[in-house]
Amino acid sequence: FSPVVFPLSCVVQNYSWGKVGLESEVAKLLASGDPLVQIQPDRPYAELWMGTHPRGDAIIRDNRIPQKTLGQWIADNPACLGAKVKDTFQGCLPFLFKVLSVNTALSVQAHPNKELAAKLHAQFPEHYPDANHKPEMAIALTPFEGLCGFRPVEEIVSFLQNVPELRALIGEVAAEQLERSGSDDPRGVSAALRVCFTRLMKSEKKFFVDQLNMLVKRISQEVEEGKDTSGSNGELLLRLHSRYPGDIGCFTIYFLNLVRLEPGEAMFLGANEPHAYLHGDCVECMACSDNTVRAGLTPKFIDVLTLCEMLNYTPAPSTSKIFPAVQSQLDPNVYLYDPPVPDFTIMRIEIPASIKLYLISAIDSASILLVIQGTAVGTSTAAASEMSLCRGSVLFISANESISLHLSSADGMLLFRACCLL
């Protein structure tokens, strides 16, 4: 007998922007999921990767299984994906599930669509490691903020009029073109926006550093004098500048929406949507890719030309970026986040304290289950032995298998489950 439901030990990425030590949700989940893990108090714990990506293939924690990693096991047992998923995604798990703990801004970035991903990967494989697209969804675990998508034009125009340093970088001609573009001509608006953003991102290093320093000095003085700096987005500018002094990304706050999510709220980032996470903890799911085109707030390789060419220049208010969860018709404890791409769907499962026995239902897709709070013993005919689940536990569940949870915590459970509902 070889189990087809089993616990996983997942890979941590210690990127420099992560929250440090036990301030990080990633570190807290690790520490409670595996008491033997030593959390280093001064080390960033940025991302937990739950999946089969070659840079972070999960380790199987069941000694009856000969394969070491989830990727190897799925390659040998592709039927576990579910028939449709297996055929659609060539025998591979189509998603990568993550937890992120963001302390300082991630780079201003966008993820290419399939066509552009294939082209970039062929031309620059060292920077673009695979040929897949990378739509992604983030669901807040703690209050979470990020930049996402272009602001409504009137907000950008207002900044162009209140922030002379920004206007200087973009130039009078481009600024006036945006100011004159009318809402009755969306293509004209997008064209003007593209010119403005590209002018900003391609401005001469010395020139934009001078302008940025002038802006920071001016806002700092206004703050000291007790003035309202919201017209220049002062608070966020100073925060980003203190972490990334002299970085062009500091100016993108005048173009991109600031989106704030409360726990359980989500944002979906389609291909070519500019974004930068700023602070907070979230679960994230994406197509299984690591392709990112970056242009600021980062020490990594940046590719301004590609980014400016590929972006979706459609302005929209920040409220439109919040992606709604839909309560399941079949089970009121389940909320579905089902994005407009086939690669993944996330379920948030909230089990109240009054329920002592709960069935994680069988679906026609492999899935990965993450416990955020609560404890239970899981039993499944597919696992043969009992599995004790607590905060930080991660389970792989093959397609068409269910798990009975015998809850032992006084305050119910919160779980997230990533799957592929074709």
NORUR-V927655 format. One record per pair of residues at least 24 apart in sequence whose C-alpha atoms are under 6 Angstrom apart, sorted by the first residue. I is the first residue (numbers start at 0). J is the second residue. If there is no record, write none. Layout:
BEGIN
((I:J) (I:J))
END
This chain:
BEGIN
((2:381) (2:382) (3:381) (3:397) (4:381) (4:382) (4:395) (4:396) (5:394) (5:395) (6:60) (6:393) (6:394) (7:58) (7:59) (7:60) (7:393) (7:394) (8:57) (8:58) (9:48) (9:49) (9:57) (10:47) (10:48) (10:55) (11:46) (11:47) (12:45) (12:46) (13:43) (13:44) (13:45) (14:45) (16:102) (16:103) (17:43) (17:44) (17:45) (17:100) (17:101) (17:102) (18:43) (18:44) (18:100) (18:101) (18:102) (19:43) (19:44) (23:100) (24:100) (28:391) (29:391) (31:390) (31:391) (32:390) (32:391) (32:392) (45:99) (45:100) (46:98) (46:99) (47:97) (47:98) (48:97) (49:96) (49:97) (50:95) (79:397) (79:398) (80:364) (80:365) (80:398) (81:363) (81:364) (81:398) (93:286) (93:287) (93:342) (94:285) (94:286) (94:287) (94:343) (95:284) (95:285) (95:287) (96:283) (96:284) (97:282) (97:283) (98:281) (98:282) (98:283) (99:280) (99:281) (100:279) (100:280) (101:278) (101:279) (102:278) (103:277) (103:278) (104:276) (104:277) (105:275) (105:276) (106:275) (106:295) (106:296) (106:297) (107:274) (107:275) (107:293) (107:294) (107:295) (108:273) (108:274) (108:292) (108:293) (109:271) (109:272) (109:273) (109:292) (110:270) (110:271) (110:291) (111:270) (111:271) (112:270) (127:290) (131:288) (133:286) (133:288) (134:268) (134:269) (134:270) (134:285) (135:267) (135:268) (135:284) (135:285) (136:266) (136:267) (136:283) (136:284) (137:265) (137:266) (137:282) (137:283) (138:263) (138:264) (138:265) (138:281) (138:282) (139:262) (139:263) (139:264) (139:281) (140:262) (140:280) (140:281) (141:262) (141:279) (141:280) (142:260) (142:261) (142:262) (142:279) (143:259) (143:260) (143:278) (143:279) (144:258) (144:259) (144:277) (144:278) (145:257) (145:258) (145:275) (145:276) (145:277) (146:255) (146:256) (146:257) (146:258) (146:274) (146:275) (147:255) (147:256) (147:273) (147:274) (148:255) (148:256) (148:272) (148:273) (149:254) (149:255) (149:256) (149:314) (150:254) (150:255) (150:256) (150:314) (150:315) (150:316) (151:314) (151:315) (151:316) (155:254) (162:231) (164:210) (168:199) (169:195) (169:198) (169:199) (189:312) (189:313) (197:307) (208:245) (247:295) (248:295) (248:296) (256:317) (258:317) (265:321) (265:322) (266:320) (266:321) (266:322) (271:309) (271:310) (271:311) (272:311) (286:342) (342:419) (343:418) (343:419) (344:417) (344:418) (344:419) (345:416) (345:417) (346:415) (346:416) (347:414) (347:415) (348:413) (348:414) (349:412) (349:413) (350:411) (350:412) (351:411) (352:409) (352:410) (352:411) (355:405) (355:406) (356:404) (356:405) (357:403) (357:404) (358:402) (358:403) (359:401) (359:402) (360:401) (361:399) (361:400) (361:401) (362:398) (362:399) (363:398) (363:399) (364:398) (364:419) (365:396) (365:397) (365:398) (366:396) (366:417) (366:418) (367:394) (367:395) (367:416) (367:417) (368:393) (368:394) (368:415) (368:416) (369:393) (369:414) (369:415) (370:414) (371:413) (371:414) (372:412) (372:413) (373:408) (373:411) (373:412) (374:407) (374:408) (375:404) (375:405) (375:406) (375:407) (376:404) (376:405) (377:403) (377:404) (378:402) (378:403))
END
